[in-house]
């Protein structure tokens, strides 16, 4: 049978056509090589996702927005979202002040 030389030739052609980044040609996939190159030989890895915000800062920002808006609805929404936060007590006091 003459299938072996043909299949070996096809395999060789596929490897050659796949380019230099193919896993069979150098041993590592292109993305791994790029990741290693991006590190520049350093052991540290720069995160691609920014760190999460401080939740208390986000709550304080929402309270400030409600205070700037100064409406009953804004304070009620803040209290509904953050009823257990210490700033909710201030929001309740603002609601009482608005009721007068």
C-alpha positions in Angstrom: 0.0 0.0 0.0 1.2 3.5 -0.8 -0.9 5.3 1.8 1.9 5.8 4.3 4.1 8.1 2.2 1.0 10.0 1.2 -0.3 10.5 4.7 3.2 11.4 5.9 3.5 13.9 3.1 0.1 15.5 4.0 1.1 15.7 7.6 4.3 17.4 6.7 2.5 19.8 4.4 0.0 20.7 7.2 2.8 21.4 9.6 4.6 23.5 7.1 1.5 25.5 6.2 0.4 26.0 9.7 3.3 28.5 10.2 5.9 29.0 12.9 3.5 29.4 15.8 1.9 26.0 15.4 2.2 23.8 18.4 3.8 21.0 16.4 6.5 23.2 14.9 8.0 24.6 18.1 6.3 22.8 21.0 4.3 25.8 22.5 1.1 27.4 21.2 1.4 31.0 20.0 -0.6 32.4 22.9 1.8 30.8 25.5 4.8 32.2 23.6 3.2 35.7 23.5 2.4 35.6 27.2 5.9 34.6 28.0 7.3 37.4 25.8 4.9 40.0 27.4 6.4 39.2 30.8 9.8 40.2 29.5 11.5 37.6 31.6 10.0 38.9 34.8 8.2 36.6 37.2 5.5 39.2 37.9 2.3 39.2 35.9 0.3 42.4 35.3 -3.4 41.7 35.9 -5.7 42.3 33.0 -8.6 43.2 35.2 -8.5 46.3 37.4 -8.9 45.6 41.2 -12.4 45.9 42.6 -13.5 49.2 44.1 -13.8 49.6 47.8 -17.5 48.9 48.5 -17.7 51.6 51.2 -16.4 54.2 48.8 -19.1 53.2 46.3 -21.8 53.5 49.0 -20.5 56.9 50.0 -20.5 58.0 46.4 -24.2 56.9 46.1 -25.1 58.8 49.3 -23.4 61.9 48.0 -25.4 61.6 44.8 -28.6 61.3 46.7 -27.7 64.3 48.9 -26.9 66.4 45.8 -30.2 65.4 44.2 -32.0 66.2 47.4 -35.2 64.5 46.6 -37.3 62.1 48.7 -37.0 59.5 45.9 -33.2 59.6 45.9 -32.9 59.1 49.6 -35.5 56.3 49.6 -33.6 54.6 46.9 -30.4 54.9 48.8 -32.0 53.5 52.0 -33.6 50.6 50.0 -30.2 49.7 48.6 -28.0 50.3 51.6 -30.4 50.1 54.6 -27.7 48.5 56.9 -25.0 51.0 56.1 -24.3 53.8 58.7 -25.0 56.4 56.0 -28.6 55.1 55.8 -29.2 56.8 59.2 -28.1 60.1 57.7 -30.4 59.4 54.7 -33.3 58.8 57.1 -32.5 62.1 58.9 -32.6 63.9 55.5 -35.9 62.3 54.7 -37.3 63.6 58.0 -36.0 67.0 57.2 -37.6 67.0 53.8 -41.0 66.0 55.4 -41.1 69.1 57.5 
